[in-house]
């Protein structure tokens, strides 16, 4: 092999490193106790949504029982779910979040 040509192992490894990670939806579930205001606050702080977007998702959660909060690689989705659950428990709410593969 020439000096400027990468070895097959290097080429293969570079191709593996550039794969797009699998994405996961973060879903928030409706319950009869968590306030709409708290849901909007969480959507704005954890998911960095505008007030309008947060209210739209909150209404979907309230009316349809489930709302799509965002789509992320697994580690980020998992961290956001944990953050939401921790905030909810600290505030005394039973708010649930889940992850679904896209």
N, C-alpha and C positions, 0 to 999 in steps of 0.2 A: 504494500500500500504506500501511496505517496504521503508526503509529510502534511499536506493540507487536507487530506481526506479523512473524515472521522471513521472510526472502526464501526462495524455493524452493531456492536453492543451499545456504543454511544448513541448511534442514530435511533435505535430501538428505545432506549431509555428516554431520549428527548421527546419522542412521540408520545410515550406514556405520560410524561409530565405535563403535556399541553392538553390533555383531555379535559373537557368541561365536566365539572362535578355534577352529580345527580342533584336535582332540585326537589325541595319538599315544601308543601303548603303548610302554613301555620293557620289552624282553624280555632276559632273561639266559639264556645257553646253557650247557649242561653240557659239561665236558671231563674228561679223565682225570687232570688234574694239580692243578687248583685245589682247595684244601682246603675242606671244608664249613664249617669255622670262619671262614675268610677270607670266604666268601660271606655268612655270617650277619653278620659285622662290617660288610661293605660295605652290606648291606641296611639295617642299623641306622643307619650314619653318613651314607650318601648319600641314602637314601630315608626316613630318620627313622621306621623301623618298630619296633614293639615286638619284644622277643625272641621271643615266640610267633609273631607274624606273619612275622618273618624266617626262623624255623626252618621254618614251613609252606611258604614260597616256596622255600627252599633244598631241601626234600625234593621239591617238584614239579620243580625243575630237575634234581635227581639222578635221579628216577624216570622223568620224562617227557621229559627232555632240554631242557626250556624252561620258564621261569617268568616270569610277568607281575609286574613290580616296581612298576608304577604307571602312571597315565595323566596326561599333561601337555600343555600347548601345546608346539609344535615347539621353540622356543628353549630351554625348560626341559628338555625331554626330551633334546635334543642335548647340553646342558651336563652332565646327569647321566650320559649314556653316556660322554662324554669323561672325567669325573671317575672313573667306575668303571674305565675302561681305563687311565688314568694310575696309579691306585692299584695295579691288578693288575700292570702292567709294573714298577712300582717294587718290588713284593714278589716279582717273578719268576714270576708266573702268567700263563698264556695266556687268562684269562677273557675271554669275548666278550659284548658287549651289542649289541642292535640296536633300531631304532625301526620301528614298524609303525602306519600310519594306522588309527585306530579306525573 
